[in-house]
Amino acid sequence: MDNHQPATKADLDALKGEILGAMRAILHETETKLLRAFFQYQEHAEIKFRKLTADVSNVNAAADLRINNLEQRVVDIEKRLLMGGDPQ
């Protein structure tokens, strides 16, 4: 296109095509970056969730052991009381 001539419809259509092509490329690049960022976030979140699950599991196991120990002690005390044994 000569700068001294008015733009034709074909010139405007060509420019429109170039602009749309550039916008599509930018949009595609942006979408790719966003998907990568979300994927990385998801990976980190999954690792944190697994750690949290393991921590809760350990707390539950420890609590179960303590409760079982207490239950056994109560049973032993009840046996002594019912059997008339001395309360040592």
C-alpha positions in Angstrom: 0.0 0.0 0.0 1.3 3.4 -1.0 1.1 6.0 1.7 -0.3 8.5 -0.8 -3.2 6.3 -1.9 -6.3 5.7 0.1 -6.7 2.2 1.6 -8.8 -0.2 -0.3 -11.2 -2.8 1.1 -8.6 -5.4 0.2 -6.0 -3.5 2.1 -8.3 -3.3 5.2 -9.1 -7.0 4.9 -5.4 -7.9 4.7 -4.7 -5.7 7.8 -7.7 -7.3 9.6 -6.3 -10.7 8.8 -2.9 -9.8 10.1 -4.3 -8.3 13.3 -6.5 -11.3 13.9 -3.6 -13.7 13.3 -1.4 -11.8 15.8 -4.3 -11.7 18.4 -4.8 -15.5 18.0 -1.1 -16.2 18.5 -1.0 -14.0 21.6 -4.2 -15.6 22.9 -2.8 -19.1 22.3 0.5 -18.2 24.0 -1.4 -16.8 27.0 -3.7 -19.8 27.2 -0.6 -22.1 27.2 1.1 -20.1 30.0 -2.1 -20.2 32.1 -2.5 -24.0 31.6 1.1 -24.5 32.6 0.7 -22.4 35.7 -2.5 -24.2 36.7 -0.8 -27.6 36.2 2.1 -26.5 38.4 -0.3 -25.3 41.0 -2.2 -28.5 40.9 1.0 -30.5 41.3 2.0 -28.5 44.4 -1.5 -28.7 45.9 -1.5 -32.5 45.4 1.8 -32.8 47.3 0.5 -30.6 50.1 -2.7 -32.6 50.3 -0.8 -35.9 50.4 1.4 -34.5 53.3 -1.8 -33.4 55.1 -3.4 -36.8 54.6 -0.3 -38.5 56.0 -0.2 -36.1 59.0 -3.8 -36.7 59.8 -3.3 -40.5 59.4 -0.4 -40.3 61.9 -2.4 -38.3 64.4 -5.3 -40.8 64.0 -2.9 -43.7 64.6 -1.4 -42.1 67.7 -4.9 -41.2 69.1 -6.1 -44.8 68.4 -3.1 -46.2 70.3 -3.7 -43.9 73.3 -7.4 -44.7 73.4 -6.7 -48.4 73.2 -4.2 -48.1 76.0 -6.7 -46.2 78.1 -9.4 -48.7 77.4 -7.1 -51.6 78.4 -6.3 -49.8 81.7 -10.0 -49.2 82.4 -10.7 -52.9 81.7 -7.9 -53.9 84.1 -9.2 -51.7 86.8 -12.8 -53.0 86.3 -11.5 -56.6 86.6 -9.7 -55.8 89.8 -12.7 -54.2 91.3 -15.1 -57.0 90.2 -12.7 -59.8 91.3 -12.1 -58.1 94.6 -8.4 -57.8 94.1 -6.3 -55.3 96.0 -6.3 -51.8 94.3 -2.5 -51.4 93.6 
